[in-house]
Amino acid sequence: MISNPAIWAFRSSVRCWRHRAVLKAALQASDVKASRWYSTSIRGGVTGMEEILARVVAPLPTYETRDKSPPPPESNSLEFMHFYSSLDKEDKLGFLTKLSQDFGVDHKNLSELAVRLLDTQLRDLATILQVEDRLRYGLSPRYKQLLNHISRVEGGVKFLVDLRADVLEIISSKASESPHIRDLNGTLKSLLSEWFSVGLLRLERITWQSPCEILQKISQYEAVHPVRNWSDLKRRVGPCRRCYAFTHAAMPMEPLVVLHVALTEDISDNIQSIVREFASFESEEDVNKINAAIFYSISSTQAGLQGVELGNYLIKRVVRELRNMGERRDRGQSEFPHMAQFSSLSPIPGFSSWLQGLLSQYRKEGRGSDLLSEQEWKEVEQATDSAPGTPAMEALRKMITSSEWLRSERLARVLEPVLMRLCAWYLYGEKRRGYALNPVANFHLQNGATMWRLNWHADTSPRGVASSCGIMVNYRYFLSDTSKNSAVYLQNKVITASEQVLGLVSQFQKNSKL
């Protein structure tokens, strides 16, 4: 129960809110023309935005008739979809602003329901619960009903996924600071999270016999290690490889998140052996030599599903598939009887840019000697033919930027211990709100993986060298520990790491005097 003083205080604040709202409306009335651009015709003669929205966004049924009101005609949803798709980028922003601002929550009705809820606090529980249910119903924006109806027409779910992608772009580009746009994003995310819950997703294995349209999209969506040609793609879905995707019935032939797996004898320490050095197409899998499953690429394909958890569930489903689902019925045994190791081989995006920032910071602060040992600085000076101090640090920065050191065995030998411990600290020690700064690390650690091994010269492609100095990392999934590791990370922000990683972190702290 809420005390009487609290009730009176709330009523007073509600009255003040109403007065402010009336005053704001009066002030805006003199400038009505400024907002009339929404109702101007699009493409000379096509119905204006206001008219379209007034026609297709049905009024929210009253609480008493919410389950009895007939659904609006399907043509409303189709008209909305067609009209929105015909707009250019600028007009889409205006249209979404108008939709979210004028067809959202009825704040006046909501404030009255809030007062009524306070008035019922001294009454019986059934009355309180009924008023709470009314308040909950009133919190739904009017446009939510339209979004629900759009999801039921053919192509509607895909349309809403793409619509949210537009909203996210508006927010990230700061094209609009409107809180109504942010509320629209929250509503869309909530609906999509329900529609794309893991129980409604289908796990599909992609093979060379899969439809050509699916194979083409798998190739297009590969964001980690780009597919070079059809032969490359054929190998990635061929022997000793697996490719899995989550699909949804409302978006047929559209993979939502894709996971590539290599079946290997040991845990891989470089990507070249997986995506650049292949066996022939006709080779057979020797199940007695397959001891590990390496997750070397996971790509989300729909920008509009950002924040909807899919990738972590896909990895767990694939592990279960490889361990338990692949049984040979003729012998009743596991398809891969020796498979007991599950690990990623992950890129480290952002490491190089973070390192450049760190070098610049230490140079400005005159702390360059803290990054490397005295002997390491001497080796850098000799290898780059530079003077001690600032010249040596600038030579080191340029060397890393240009990646010329890769072509020199001597330079690579000098830089290996330096870059490895700096990378270990970047992954383990650099945080955002207490969690790993690196997004790939944060993803696997949330899943309960162990930060297991950093690998030198693991990705020597231009892209790999530019983003992470060629270093990659294994996040290993010890299946008996994943739940515990995930809980410790999410609740206590503690990273589970191997002795190798912790040793490198310790070296960094010692050299950097942390």
Disulfide bonds with the S-S distance in Angstrom:
none
